[in-house]
Amino acid sequence: MGMFDLTGKRALVTGSTQGIGLAAAKALAAHGAEVWVHGSRSEEKARRAMEESGAQHFVIADFSKPDAAEKLFQATGPMDIVISNVSVQIRADWQNITPEDYEFQMNVNFRTNLALMQKYIPPMQEKHWGRFVAVGSVQQYKPHVQMAVYAASKCAIQSLVENVAKQVAKDGVNVNTFLPGVIRTPRNEGALADKEYEAKVLAAIPAGYAAEAEDCAGPLLLLCSEQGRYIVGTSITADGGMHL
Ligand SMILES: NC(=O)c1ccc[n+]([C@@H]2O[C@H](COP(=O)([O-])OP(=O)(O)OC[C@H]3O[C@@H](n4cnc5c(N)ncnc54)[C@H](OP(=O)(O)O)[C@@H]3O)[C@@H](O)[C@H]2O)c1
């Protein structure tokens, strides 16, 4: 078996209609996995992402709904690999964060991650092989002043990952986080189009540039593969040194 060969593995990438998730789906498919692309609402968009990435399946589930993980699991069945990549972020000063915006971000970003672990990890334990990668953020180290709850939700995921990783590693299931820095995706296209804002953002990155979604594929592949078997309960950053 070659390095990073995922032949025979079933893999789900949540939030893979665009951006980092789409790049991850492409990489997993290119390395032989049977891949499920996932999106929030539009079947058309998810189907297009499936075709573009070389994935075999697509599935829809809105993570702001309490039963999203259960529905998703019913639709896909057990997986060997889950990249839990969905998040939402609402920009606001910390004094102006409404209870609704708090709940929306915590539910999509944190609660659904817990529910996905509860559904997808036990069958991995039974098979004695599994990889669950939650996508965090450089904001766990360098929080953006307008995204206090978003950053906190990512820190909560890190804690959950460490807790669960410690308990399921003995069953061959590796749980980790992947922490991107500034990656050019549809999410931040608008914000980075403001040249003044972009210059401020880039000045905080030691490498001096924002990366592309494809720059996330390699580290994710490592975390999902047999080659990553001894990586447990930790995080890999791809942020050009921004966390420093
Ligand atoms: N881009 C960055 O600079 C950066 C930096 C640090 C961390 N991250 C993290 O990396 C991950 C991906 O970021 P990205 O920039 O690639 O994101 P993105 O371009 O905004 O894409 C988000 C994906 O999540 C899905 N999604 C959004 N809301 C959802 C909901 N309520 N229910 C289900 N699915 C939903 C979207 O599906 P639809 O298109 O179907 O709505 C889409 O596929 C996120 O966890 C983000 O926090 C990104």
PDBQT file of the ligand as one rigid body, heavy atoms in Angstrom, charges set to zero:
ROOT
HETATM    1  N1  LIG A 301     -11.179  30.318   5.283  1.00  0.00    +0.000 N 
HETATM    2  C1  LIG A 301     -10.437  30.598   6.316  1.00  0.00    +0.000 C 
HETATM    3  O1  LIG A 301      -9.603  31.537   6.279  1.00  0.00    +0.000 OA
HETATM    4  C2  LIG A 301     -10.539  29.808   7.585  1.00  0.00    +0.000 A 
HETATM    5  C3  LIG A 301      -9.694  30.121   8.655  1.00  0.00    +0.000 A 
HETATM    6  C4  LIG A 301      -9.766  29.384   9.833  1.00  0.00    +0.000 A 
HETATM    7  C5  LIG A 301     -10.666  28.354   9.943  1.00  0.00    +0.000 A 
HETATM    8  N2  LIG A 301     -11.494  28.067   8.910  1.00  0.00    +0.000 N 
HETATM    9  C6  LIG A 301     -12.443  26.972   9.090  1.00  0.00    +0.000 C 
HETATM   10  O2  LIG A 301     -12.378  26.085   7.995  1.00  0.00    +0.000 OA
HETATM   11  C7  LIG A 301     -13.673  25.536   7.730  1.00  0.00    +0.000 C 
HETATM   12  C8  LIG A 301     -14.042  25.784   6.278  1.00  0.00    +0.000 C 
HETATM   13  O3  LIG A 301     -13.913  27.150   5.987  1.00  0.00    +0.000 OA
HETATM   14  P1  LIG A 301     -14.216  27.745   4.531  1.00  0.00    +0.000 P 
HETATM   15  O4  LIG A 301     -13.623  29.107   4.493  1.00  0.00    +0.000 OA
HETATM   16  O5  LIG A 301     -13.847  26.742   3.497  1.00  0.00    +0.000 OA
HETATM   17  O6  LIG A 301     -15.824  27.893   4.621  1.00  0.00    +0.000 OA
HETATM   18  P2  LIG A 301     -16.916  28.355   3.562  1.00  0.00    +0.000 P 
HETATM   19  O7  LIG A 301     -16.294  28.736   2.254  1.00  0.00    +0.000 OA
HETATM   20  O8  LIG A 301     -17.770  29.348   4.265  1.00  0.00    +0.000 OA
HETATM   21  O9  LIG A 301     -17.770  26.999   3.360  1.00  0.00    +0.000 OA
HETATM   22  C9  LIG A 301     -18.570  26.552   4.413  1.00  0.00    +0.000 C 
HETATM   23  C10 LIG A 301     -19.158  25.184   4.116  1.00  0.00    +0.000 C 
HETATM   24  O10 LIG A 301     -19.967  24.825   5.234  1.00  0.00    +0.000 OA
HETATM   25  C11 LIG A 301     -21.295  24.572   4.811  1.00  0.00    +0.000 C 
HETATM   26  N3  LIG A 301     -22.254  25.128   5.773  1.00  0.00    +0.000 N 
HETATM   27  C12 LIG A 301     -22.370  26.432   6.169  1.00  0.00    +0.000 A 
HETATM   28  N4  LIG A 301     -23.390  26.557   7.040  1.00  0.00    +0.000 NA
HETATM   29  C13 LIG A 301     -23.924  25.332   7.208  1.00  0.00    +0.000 A 
HETATM   30  C14 LIG A 301     -25.015  24.818   7.955  1.00  0.00    +0.000 A 
HETATM   31  N5  LIG A 301     -25.801  25.603   8.736  1.00  0.00    +0.000 N 
HETATM   32  N6  LIG A 301     -25.308  23.499   7.877  1.00  0.00    +0.000 NA
HETATM   33  C15 LIG A 301     -24.556  22.683   7.100  1.00  0.00    +0.000 A 
HETATM   34  N7  LIG A 301     -23.521  23.106   6.359  1.00  0.00    +0.000 NA
HETATM   35  C16 LIG A 301     -23.207  24.418   6.405  1.00  0.00    +0.000 A 
HETATM   36  C17 LIG A 301     -21.441  25.235   3.455  1.00  0.00    +0.000 C 
HETATM   37  O11 LIG A 301     -22.401  24.512   2.698  1.00  0.00    +0.000 OA
HETATM   38  P3  LIG A 301     -23.418  25.258   1.655  1.00  0.00    +0.000 P 
HETATM   39  O12 LIG A 301     -22.546  25.895   0.619  1.00  0.00    +0.000 OA
HETATM   40  O13 LIG A 301     -24.263  24.149   1.138  1.00  0.00    +0.000 OA
HETATM   41  O14 LIG A 301     -24.184  26.253   2.480  1.00  0.00    +0.000 OA
HETATM   42  C18 LIG A 301     -20.018  25.145   2.885  1.00  0.00    +0.000 C 
HETATM   43  O15 LIG A 301     -19.837  23.912   2.217  1.00  0.00    +0.000 OA
HETATM   44  C19 LIG A 301     -14.612  26.204   8.745  1.00  0.00    +0.000 C 
HETATM   45  O16 LIG A 301     -14.760  25.376   9.866  1.00  0.00    +0.000 OA
HETATM   46  C20 LIG A 301     -13.865  27.466   9.144  1.00  0.00    +0.000 C 
HETATM   47  O17 LIG A 301     -14.223  27.906  10.435  1.00  0.00    +0.000 OA
HETATM   48  C21 LIG A 301     -11.448  28.763   7.744  1.00  0.00    +0.000 A 
ENDROOT
TORSDOF 0
